[in-house]
Amino acid sequence: MKYRRGSEIIIATHDGRGRFDPLGDEKGHVFSLMSRLERVGFHEGCQRIAALIGLRPPVPAWQGSKGD
């Protein structure tokens, strides 16, 4: 799959398990891709990917104590 925005080109691969920029050295996984394309932080990128696939992450089961 190829994504273009102006002069930017990103190619996402499944068998290669990631993405790369054919015009540069940048590569990575889908989470960093979302962060880059949407210009958001990693955490926000993860939340957007979860929303795209209909995933609702559970509330963390572990709660730290005040002494931790």
PDB file with SEQRES, HELIX, SHEET and CRYST1 records, atoms N, CA, C and O in Angstrom:
SEQRES   1 A   68  MET LYS TYR ARG ARG GLY SER GLU ILE ILE ILE ALA THR          
SEQRES   2 A   68  HIS ASP GLY ARG GLY ARG PHE ASP PRO LEU GLY ASP GLU          
SEQRES   3 A   68  LYS GLY HIS VAL PHE SER LEU MET SER ARG LEU GLU ARG          
SEQRES   4 A   68  VAL GLY PHE HIS GLU GLY CYS GLN ARG ILE ALA ALA LEU          
SEQRES   5 A   68  ILE GLY LEU ARG PRO PRO VAL PRO ALA TRP GLN GLY SER          
SEQRES   6 A   68  LYS GLY ASP                                                  
HELIX    1 AA1 VAL A   30  GLU A   38  1                                   9    
HELIX    2 AA2 PHE A   42  ILE A   53  1                                  12    
SHEET    1 AA1 2 LYS A   2  ARG A   5  0                                        
SHEET    2 AA1 2 GLU A   8  THR A  13 -1                                        
CRYST1    1.000    1.000    1.000  90.00  90.00  90.00 P 1           1          
ATOM      1  N   MET A   1       0.847  -1.160   0.000  1.00  0.00           N  
ATOM      2  CA  MET A   1       0.000   0.000   0.000  1.00  0.00           C  
ATOM      3  C   MET A   1       0.900   1.233   0.000  1.00  0.00           C  
ATOM      4  O   MET A   1       1.880   1.287   0.743  1.00  0.00           O  
ATOM      5  N   LYS A   2       0.580   2.195  -0.809  1.00  0.00           N  
ATOM      6  CA  LYS A   2       1.375   3.424  -0.900  1.00  0.00           C  
ATOM      7  C   LYS A   2       0.533   4.606  -0.430  1.00  0.00           C  
ATOM      8  O   LYS A   2      -0.645   4.715  -0.771  1.00  0.00           O  
ATOM      9  N   TYR A   3       1.143   5.484   0.350  1.00  0.00           N  
ATOM     10  CA  TYR A   3       0.478   6.676   0.841  1.00  0.00           C  
ATOM     11  C   TYR A   3       1.276   7.883   0.378  1.00  0.00           C  
ATOM     12  O   TYR A   3       2.495   7.925   0.548  1.00  0.00           O  
ATOM     13  N   ARG A   4       0.598   8.866  -0.208  1.00  0.00           N  
ATOM     14  CA  ARG A   4       1.268  10.100  -0.649  1.00  0.00           C  
ATOM     15  C   ARG A   4       0.592  11.313  -0.039  1.00  0.00           C  
ATOM     16  O   ARG A   4      -0.630  11.378   0.087  1.00  0.00           O  
ATOM     17  N   ARG A   5       1.430  12.271   0.335  1.00  0.00           N  
ATOM     18  CA  ARG A   5       0.953  13.580   0.769  1.00  0.00           C  
ATOM     19  C   ARG A   5       1.978  14.573   0.247  1.00  0.00           C  
ATOM     20  O   ARG A   5       3.085  14.672   0.777  1.00  0.00           O  
ATOM     21  N   GLY A   6       1.610  15.300  -0.786  1.00  0.00           N  
ATOM     22  CA  GLY A   6       2.561  16.213  -1.417  1.00  0.00           C  
ATOM     23  C   GLY A   6       3.745  15.428  -1.953  1.00  0.00           C  
ATOM     24  O   GLY A   6       3.575  14.501  -2.745  1.00  0.00           O  
ATOM     25  N   SER A   7       4.942  15.797  -1.524  1.00  0.00           N  
ATOM     26  CA  SER A   7       6.151  15.102  -1.977  1.00  0.00           C  
ATOM     27  C   SER A   7       6.513  13.916  -1.087  1.00  0.00           C  
ATOM     28  O   SER A   7       7.482  13.212  -1.369  1.00  0.00           O  
ATOM     29  N   GLU A   8       5.744  13.682  -0.009  1.00  0.00           N  
ATOM     30  CA  GLU A   8       6.014  12.556   0.894  1.00  0.00           C  
ATOM     31  C   GLU A   8       5.414  11.275   0.329  1.00  0.00           C  
ATOM     32  O   GLU A   8       4.292  11.273  -0.176  1.00  0.00           O  
ATOM     33  N   ILE A   9       6.169  10.193   0.420  1.00  0.00           N  
ATOM     34  CA  ILE A   9       5.693   8.875   0.002  1.00  0.00           C  
ATOM     35  C   ILE A   9       6.049   7.884   1.100  1.00  0.00           C  
ATOM     36  O   ILE A   9       7.186   7.851   1.572  1.00  0.00           O  
ATOM     37  N   ILE A  10       5.081   7.081   1.503  1.00  0.00           N  
ATOM     38  CA  ILE A  10       5.322   6.026   2.490  1.00  0.00           C  
ATOM     39  C   ILE A  10       4.721   4.746   1.946  1.00  0.00           C  
ATOM     40  O   ILE A  10       3.590   4.749   1.459  1.00  0.00           O  
ATOM     41  N   ILE A  11       5.454   3.666   2.021  1.00  0.00           N  
ATOM     42  CA  ILE A  11       4.972   2.368   1.576  1.00  0.00           C  
ATOM     43  C   ILE A  11       4.849   1.468   2.795  1.00  0.00           C  
ATOM     44  O   ILE A  11       5.810   1.275   3.539  1.00  0.00           O  
ATOM     45  N   ALA A  12       3.654   0.918   2.992  1.00  0.00           N  
ATOM     46  CA  ALA A  12       3.409  -0.006   4.108  1.00  0.00           C  
ATOM     47  C   ALA A  12       3.392  -1.422   3.558  1.00  0.00           C  
ATOM     48  O   ALA A  12       2.752  -1.693   2.542  1.00  0.00           O  
ATOM     49  N   THR A  13       4.093  -2.322   4.231  1.00  0.00           N  
ATOM     50  CA  THR A  13       4.141  -3.723   3.804  1.00  0.00           C  
ATOM     51  C   THR A  13       3.620  -4.614   4.914  1.00  0.00           C  
ATOM     52  O   THR A  13       3.754  -4.293   6.094  1.00  0.00           O  
ATOM     53  N   HIS A  14       3.030  -5.726   4.535  1.00  0.00           N  
ATOM     54  CA  HIS A  14       2.558  -6.681   5.543  1.00  0.00           C  
ATOM     55  C   HIS A  14       3.608  -7.756   5.781  1.00  0.00           C  
ATOM     56  O   HIS A  14       3.957  -8.047   6.925  1.00  0.00           O  
ATOM     57  N   ASP A  15       4.107  -8.338   4.713  1.00  0.00           N  
ATOM     58  CA  ASP A  15       5.108  -9.400   4.878  1.00  0.00           C  
ATOM     59  C   ASP A  15       6.383  -8.869   5.506  1.00  0.00           C  
ATOM     60  O   ASP A  15       7.052  -9.575   6.260  1.00  0.00           O  
ATOM     61  N   GLY A  16       6.718  -7.626   5.194  1.00  0.00           N  
ATOM     62  CA  GLY A  16       7.892  -7.014   5.807  1.00  0.00           C  
ATOM     63  C   GLY A  16       7.609  -6.499   7.206  1.00  0.00           C  
ATOM     64  O   GLY A  16       8.519  -6.082   7.921  1.00  0.00           O  
ATOM     65  N   ARG A  17       6.330  -6.532   7.594  1.00  0.00           N  
ATOM     66  CA  ARG A  17       5.887  -6.145   8.934  1.00  0.00           C  
ATOM     67  C   ARG A  17       6.232  -4.706   9.302  1.00  0.00           C  
ATOM     68  O   ARG A  17       6.674  -4.438  10.419  1.00  0.00           O  
ATOM     69  N   GLY A  18       6.031  -3.785   8.371  1.00  0.00           N  
ATOM     70  CA  GLY A  18       6.308  -2.402   8.714  1.00  0.00           C  
ATOM     71  C   GLY A  18       6.076  -1.458   7.565  1.00  0.00           C  
ATOM     72  O   GLY A  18       5.256  -1.715   6.684  1.00  0.00           O  
ATOM     73  N   ARG A  19       6.808  -0.361   7.583  1.00  0.00           N  
ATOM     74  CA  ARG A  19       6.681   0.656   6.539  1.00  0.00           C  
ATOM     75  C   ARG A  19       8.035   1.274   6.294  1.00  0.00           C  
ATOM     76  O   ARG A  19       8.942   1.160   7.118  1.00  0.00           O  
ATOM     77  N   PHE A  20       8.172   1.943   5.133  1.00  0.00           N  
ATOM     78  CA  PHE A  20       9.412   2.633   4.830  1.00  0.00           C  
ATOM     79  C   PHE A  20       9.148   3.793   3.899  1.00  0.00           C  
ATOM     80  O   PHE A  20       8.123   3.837   3.219  1.00  0.00           O  
ATOM     81  N   ASP A  21      10.066   4.724   3.870  1.00  0.00           N  
ATOM     82  CA  ASP A  21      10.025   5.893   3.002  1.00  0.00           C  
ATOM     83  C   ASP A  21      10.991   5.634   1.856  1.00  0.00           C  
ATOM     84  O   ASP A  21      12.198   5.584   2.090  1.00  0.00           O  
ATOM     85  N   PRO A  22      10.506   5.465   0.611  1.00  0.00           N  
ATOM     86  CA  PRO A  22      11.398   5.154  -0.500  1.00  0.00           C  
ATOM     87  C   PRO A  22      12.347   6.303  -0.868  1.00  0.00           C  
ATOM     88  O   PRO A  22      13.326   6.095  -1.586  1.00  0.00           O  
ATOM     89  N   LEU A  23      12.057   7.507  -0.378  1.00  0.00           N  
ATOM     90  CA  LEU A  23      12.903   8.663  -0.688  1.00  0.00           C  
ATOM     91  C   LEU A  23      13.892   8.979   0.425  1.00  0.00           C  
ATOM     92  O   LEU A  23      14.654   9.940   0.316  1.00  0.00           O  
ATOM     93  N   GLY A  24      13.893   8.189   1.488  1.00  0.00           N  
ATOM     94  CA  GLY A  24      14.793   8.441   2.610  1.00  0.00           C  
ATOM     95  C   GLY A  24      15.095   7.167   3.371  1.00  0.00           C  
ATOM     96  O   GLY A  24      14.849   6.064   2.884  1.00  0.00           O  
ATOM     97  N   ASP A  25      15.627   7.329   4.566  1.00  0.00           N  
ATOM     98  CA  ASP A  25      16.026   6.186   5.380  1.00  0.00           C  
ATOM     99  C   ASP A  25      14.997   5.814   6.446  1.00  0.00           C  
ATOM    100  O   ASP A  25      15.211   4.856   7.190  1.00  0.00           O  
ATOM    101  N   GLU A  26      13.888   6.546   6.537  1.00  0.00           N  
ATOM    102  CA  GLU A  26      12.922   6.311   7.604  1.00  0.00           C  
ATOM    103  C   GLU A  26      12.153   5.009   7.377  1.00  0.00           C  
ATOM    104  O   GLU A  26      11.726   4.708   6.263  1.00  0.00           O  
ATOM    105  N   LYS A  27      11.988   4.247   8.458  1.00  0.00           N  
ATOM    106  CA  LYS A  27      11.193   3.021   8.432  1.00  0.00           C  
ATOM    107  C   LYS A  27      10.713   2.745   9.844  1.00  0.00           C  
ATOM    108  O   LYS A  27      11.184   3.366  10.797  1.00  0.00           O  
ATOM    109  N   GLY A  28       9.775   1.815   9.985  1.00  0.00           N  
ATOM    110  CA  GLY A  28       9.279   1.510  11.318  1.00  0.00           C  
ATOM    111  C   GLY A  28       8.030   0.656  11.285  1.00  0.00           C  
ATOM    112  O   GLY A  28       7.779  -0.056  10.313  1.00  0.00           O  
ATOM    113  N   HIS A  29       7.235   0.728  12.367  1.00  0.00           N  
ATOM    114  CA  HIS A  29       6.028  -0.076  12.510  1.00  0.00           C  
ATOM    115  C   HIS A  29       4.797   0.807  12.341  1.00  0.00           C  
ATOM    116  O   HIS A  29       4.929   2.021  12.187  1.00  0.00           O  
ATOM    117  N   VAL A  30       3.607   0.219  12.367  1.00  0.00           N  
ATOM    118  CA  VAL A  30       2.378   0.964  12.106  1.00  0.00           C  
ATOM    119  C   VAL A  30       2.104   2.039  13.152  1.00  0.00           C  
ATOM    120  O   VAL A  30       1.457   3.042  12.848  1.00  0.00           O  
ATOM    121  N   PHE A  31       2.581   1.848  14.371  1.00  0.00           N  
ATOM    122  CA  PHE A  31       2.331   2.850  15.406  1.00  0.00           C  
ATOM    123  C   PHE A  31       3.112   4.132  15.129  1.00  0.00           C  
ATOM    124  O   PHE A  31       2.574   5.229  15.282  1.00  0.00           O  
ATOM    125  N   SER A  32       4.368   4.004  14.726  1.00  0.00           N  
ATOM    126  CA  SER A  32       5.139   5.201  14.375  1.00  0.00           C  
ATOM    127  C   SER A  32       4.624   5.803  13.069  1.00  0.00           C  
ATOM    128  O   SER A  32       4.718   7.014  12.867  1.00  0.00           O  
ATOM    129  N   LEU A  33       4.081   4.968  12.183  1.00  0.00           N  
ATOM    130  CA  LEU A  33       3.493   5.474  10.941  1.00  0.00           C  
ATOM    131  C   LEU A  33       2.298   6.367  11.243  1.00  0.00           C  
ATOM    132  O   LEU A  33       2.187   7.461  10.689  1.00  0.00           O  
ATOM    133  N   MET A  34       1.410   5.917  12.110  1.00  0.00           N  
ATOM    134  CA  MET A  34       0.242   6.721  12.481  1.00  0.00           C  
ATOM    135  C   MET A  34       0.693   8.036  13.118  1.00  0.00           C  
ATOM    136  O   MET A  34       0.152   9.096  12.805  1.00  0.00           O  
ATOM    137  N   SER A  35       1.663   7.969  13.992  1.00  0.00           N  
ATOM    138  CA  SER A  35       2.179   9.174  14.639  1.00  0.00           C  
ATOM    139  C   SER A  35       2.713  10.161  13.609  1.00  0.00           C  
ATOM    140  O   SER A  35       2.494  11.367  13.718  1.00  0.00           O  
ATOM    141  N   ARG A  36       3.411   9.640  12.615  1.00  0.00           N  
ATOM    142  CA  ARG A  36       3.999  10.500  11.589  1.00  0.00           C  
ATOM    143  C   ARG A  36       2.939  11.096  10.676  1.00  0.00           C  
ATOM    144  O   ARG A  36       2.946  12.300  10.420  1.00  0.00           O  
ATOM    145  N   LEU A  37       2.022  10.259  10.179  1.00  0.00           N  
ATOM    146  CA  LEU A  37       1.016  10.737   9.235  1.00  0.00           C  
ATOM    147  C   LEU A  37       0.058  11.733   9.869  1.00  0.00           C  
ATOM    148  O   LEU A  37      -0.308  12.728   9.245  1.00  0.00           O  
ATOM    149  N   GLU A  38      -0.343  11.473  11.090  1.00  0.00           N  
ATOM    150  CA  GLU A  38      -1.311  12.338  11.764  1.00  0.00           C  
ATOM    151  C   GLU A  38      -0.654  13.436  12.590  1.00  0.00           C  
ATOM    152  O   GLU A  38      -1.333  14.298  13.149  1.00  0.00           O  
ATOM    153  N   ARG A  39       0.679  13.395  12.660  1.00  0.00           N  
ATOM    154  CA  ARG A  39       1.447  14.380  13.431  1.00  0.00           C  
ATOM    155  C   ARG A  39       0.975  14.452  14.883  1.00  0.00           C  
ATOM    156  O   ARG A  39       0.681  15.524  15.413  1.00  0.00           O  
ATOM    157  N   VAL A  40       0.914  13.261  15.513  1.00  0.00           N  
ATOM    158  CA  VAL A  40       0.528  13.140  16.920  1.00  0.00           C  
ATOM    159  C   VAL A  40       1.604  12.331  17.640  1.00  0.00           C  
ATOM    160  O   VAL A  40       2.458  11.725  16.992  1.00  0.00           O  
ATOM    161  N   GLY A  41       1.572  12.318  18.953  1.00  0.00           N  
ATOM    162  CA  GLY A  41       2.516  11.530  19.736  1.00  0.00           C  
ATOM    163  C   GLY A  41       2.204  10.041  19.633  1.00  0.00           C  
ATOM    164  O   GLY A  41       1.160   9.640  19.120  1.00  0.00           O  
ATOM    165  N   PHE A  42       3.142   9.229  20.136  1.00  0.00           N  
ATOM    166  CA  PHE A  42       2.991   7.775  20.053  1.00  0.00           C  
ATOM    167  C   PHE A  42       1.718   7.290  20.748  1.00  0.00           C  
ATOM    168  O   PHE A  42       0.985   6.471  20.193  1.00  0.00           O  
ATOM    169  N   HIS A  43       1.450   7.789  21.953  1.00  0.00           N  
ATOM    170  CA  HIS A  43       0.265   7.357  22.704  1.00  0.00           C  
ATOM    171  C   HIS A  43      -1.014   7.682  21.938  1.00  0.00           C  
ATOM    172  O   HIS A  43      -1.900   6.835  21.823  1.00  0.00           O  
ATOM    173  N   GLU A  44      -1.112   8.890  21.420  1.00  0.00           N  
ATOM    174  CA  GLU A  44      -2.294   9.286  20.641  1.00  0.00           C  
ATOM    175  C   GLU A  44      -2.398   8.428  19.380  1.00  0.00           C  
ATOM    176  O   GLU A  44      -3.498   8.038  18.986  1.00  0.00           O  
ATOM    177  N   GLY A  45      -1.262   8.132  18.745  1.00  0.00           N  
ATOM    178  CA  GLY A  45      -1.272   7.264  17.569  1.00  0.00           C  
ATOM    179  C   GLY A  45      -1.820   5.887  17.888  1.00  0.00           C  
ATOM    180  O   GLY A  45      -2.597   5.337  17.108  1.00  0.00           O  
ATOM    181  N   CYS A  46      -1.430   5.321  19.021  1.00  0.00           N  
ATOM    182  CA  CYS A  46      -1.945   4.007  19.452  1.00  0.00           C  
ATOM    183  C   CYS A  46      -3.454   4.067  19.661  1.00  0.00           C  
ATOM    184  O   CYS A  46      -4.172   3.144  19.275  1.00  0.00           O  
ATOM    185  N   GLN A  47      -3.934   5.134  20.264  1.00  0.00           N  
ATOM    186  CA  GLN A  47      -5.371   5.277  20.502  1.00  0.00           C  
ATOM    187  C   GLN A  47      -6.132   5.378  19.176  1.00  0.00           C  
ATOM    188  O   GLN A  47      -7.221   4.818  19.045  1.00  0.00           O  
ATOM    189  N   ARG A  48      -5.576   6.077  18.208  1.00  0.00           N  
ATOM    190  CA  ARG A  48      -6.241   6.202  16.905  1.00  0.00           C  
ATOM    191  C   ARG A  48      -6.280   4.878  16.163  1.00  0.00           C  
ATOM    192  O   ARG A  48      -7.273   4.560  15.509  1.00  0.00           O  
ATOM    193  N   ILE A  49      -5.207   4.106  16.260  1.00  0.00           N  
ATOM    194  CA  ILE A  49      -5.205   2.781  15.631  1.00  0.00           C  
ATOM    195  C   ILE A  49      -6.236   1.889  16.301  1.00  0.00           C  
ATOM    196  O   ILE A  49      -6.965   1.169  15.619  1.00  0.00           O  
ATOM    197  N   ALA A  50      -6.309   1.924  17.615  1.00  0.00           N  
ATOM    198  CA  ALA A  50      -7.299   1.127  18.346  1.00  0.00           C  
ATOM    199  C   ALA A  50      -8.715   1.495  17.897  1.00  0.00           C  
ATOM    200  O   ALA A  50      -9.555   0.615  17.704  1.00  0.00           O  
ATOM    201  N   ALA A  51      -8.978   2.789  17.731  1.00  0.00           N  
ATOM    202  CA  ALA A  51     -10.301   3.236  17.294  1.00  0.00           C  
ATOM    203  C   ALA A  51     -10.602   2.757  15.869  1.00  0.00           C  
ATOM    204  O   ALA A  51     -11.741   2.404  15.563  1.00  0.00           O  
ATOM    205  N   LEU A  52      -9.595   2.743  15.005  1.00  0.00           N  
ATOM    206  CA  LEU A  52      -9.793   2.287  13.626  1.00  0.00           C  
ATOM    207  C   LEU A  52     -10.222   0.829  13.554  1.00  0.00           C  
ATOM    208  O   LEU A  52     -11.025   0.456  12.699  1.00  0.00           O  
ATOM    209  N   ILE A  53      -9.690   0.007  14.447  1.00  0.00           N  
ATOM    210  CA  ILE A  53      -9.998  -1.427  14.395  1.00  0.00           C  
ATOM    211  C   ILE A  53     -11.069  -1.830  15.407  1.00  0.00           C  
ATOM    212  O   ILE A  53     -11.380  -3.013  15.552  1.00  0.00           O  
ATOM    213  N   GLY A  54     -11.632  -0.842  16.106  1.00  0.00           N  
ATOM    214  CA  GLY A  54     -12.715  -1.127  17.048  1.00  0.00           C  
ATOM    215  C   GLY A  54     -12.260  -1.736  18.361  1.00  0.00           C  
ATOM    216  O   GLY A  54     -13.043  -2.402  19.039  1.00  0.00           O  
ATOM    217  N   LEU A  55     -11.012  -1.518  18.728  1.00  0.00           N  
ATOM    218  CA  LEU A  55     -10.476  -2.065  19.973  1.00  0.00           C  
ATOM    219  C   LEU A  55     -10.663  -1.058  21.095  1.00  0.00           C  
ATOM    220  O   LEU A  55     -10.340   0.121  20.947  1.00  0.00           O  
ATOM    221  N   ARG A  56     -11.185  -1.529  22.212  1.00  0.00           N  
ATOM    222  CA  ARG A  56     -11.317  -0.697  23.404  1.00  0.00           C  
ATOM    223  C   ARG A  56     -10.395  -1.289  24.453  1.00  0.00           C  
ATOM    224  O   ARG A  56     -10.745  -2.279  25.094  1.00  0.00           O  
ATOM    225  N   PRO A  57      -9.212  -0.695  24.639  1.00  0.00           N  
ATOM    226  CA  PRO A  57      -8.260  -1.238  25.610  1.00  0.00           C  
ATOM    227  C   PRO A  57      -8.871  -1.289  27.009  1.00  0.00           C  
ATOM    228  O   PRO A  57      -9.573  -0.362  27.413  1.00  0.00           O  
ATOM    229  N   PRO A  58      -8.604  -2.374  27.754  1.00  0.00           N  
ATOM    230  CA  PRO A  58      -9.146  -2.483  29.116  1.00  0.00           C  
ATOM    231  C   PRO A  58      -8.457  -1.497  30.057  1.00  0.00           C  
ATOM    232  O   PRO A  58      -7.351  -1.025  29.794  1.00  0.00           O  
ATOM    233  N   VAL A  59      -9.127  -1.207  31.134  1.00  0.00           N  
ATOM    234  CA  VAL A  59      -8.542  -0.377  32.174  1.00  0.00           C  
ATOM    235  C   VAL A  59      -7.419  -1.194  32.823  1.00  0.00           C  
ATOM    236  O   VAL A  59      -7.608  -2.382  33.083  1.00  0.00           O  
ATOM    237  N   PRO A  60      -6.270  -0.596  33.087  1.00  0.00           N  
ATOM    238  CA  PRO A  60      -5.179  -1.352  33.711  1.00  0.00           C  
ATOM    239  C   PRO A  60      -5.631  -2.016  35.014  1.00  0.00           C  
ATOM    240  O   PRO A  60      -6.284  -1.390  35.848  1.00  0.00           O  
ATOM    241  N   ALA A  61      -5.273  -3.295  35.174  1.00  0.00           N  
ATOM    242  CA  ALA A  61      -5.658  -4.033  36.377  1.00  0.00           C  
ATOM    243  C   ALA A  61      -4.792  -3.647  37.563  1.00  0.00           C  
ATOM    244  O   ALA A  61      -5.246  -3.712  38.705  1.00  0.00           O  
ATOM    245  N   TRP A  62      -3.553  -3.247  37.311  1.00  0.00           N  
ATOM    246  CA  TRP A  62      -2.629  -2.927  38.383  1.00  0.00           C  
ATOM    247  C   TRP A  62      -2.718  -1.451  38.734  1.00  0.00           C  
ATOM    248  O   TRP A  62      -2.720  -0.591  37.853  1.00  0.00           O  
ATOM    249  N   GLN A  63      -2.790  -1.170  40.001  1.00  0.00           N  
ATOM    250  CA  GLN A  63      -2.791   0.199  40.500  1.00  0.00           C  
ATOM    251  C   GLN A  63      -1.626   0.333  41.478  1.00  0.00           C  
ATOM    252  O   GLN A  63      -1.534  -0.434  42.437  1.00  0.00           O  
ATOM    253  N   GLY A  64      -0.762   1.271  41.253  1.00  0.00           N  
ATOM    254  CA  GLY A  64       0.371   1.482  42.155  1.00  0.00           C  
ATOM    255  C   GLY A  64      -0.085   2.088  43.478  1.00  0.00           C  
ATOM    256  O   GLY A  64      -1.089   2.798  43.540  1.00  0.00           O  
ATOM    257  N   SER A  65       0.650   1.805  44.506  1.00  0.00           N  
ATOM    258  CA  SER A  65       0.334   2.418  45.791  1.00  0.00           C  
ATOM    259  C   SER A  65       1.071   3.747  45.882  1.00  0.00           C  
ATOM    260  O   SER A  65       1.948   4.018  45.061  1.00  0.00           O  
ATOM    261  N   LYS A  66       0.738   4.570  46.848  1.00  0.00           N  
ATOM    262  CA  LYS A  66       1.371   5.878  46.995  1.00  0.00           C  
ATOM    263  C   LYS A  66       2.846   5.768  47.311  1.00  0.00           C  
ATOM    264  O   LYS A  66       3.609   6.703  47.068  1.00  0.00           O  
ATOM    265  N   GLY A  67       3.256   4.619  47.858  1.00  0.00           N  
ATOM    266  CA  GLY A  67       4.657   4.428  48.204  1.00  0.00           C  
ATOM    267  C   GLY A  67       5.520   3.985  47.020  1.00  0.00           C  
ATOM    268  O   GLY A  67       6.745   3.939  47.136  1.00  0.00           O  
ATOM    269  N   ASP A  68       4.893   3.658  45.879  1.00  0.00           N  
ATOM    270  CA  ASP A  68       5.651   3.178  44.706  1.00  0.00           C  
ATOM    271  C   ASP A  68       6.228   4.303  43.910  1.00  0.00           C  
ATOM    272  O   ASP A  68       6.890   4.069  42.899  1.00  0.00           O  
TER     273      ASP A  68                                                      
END                                                                             
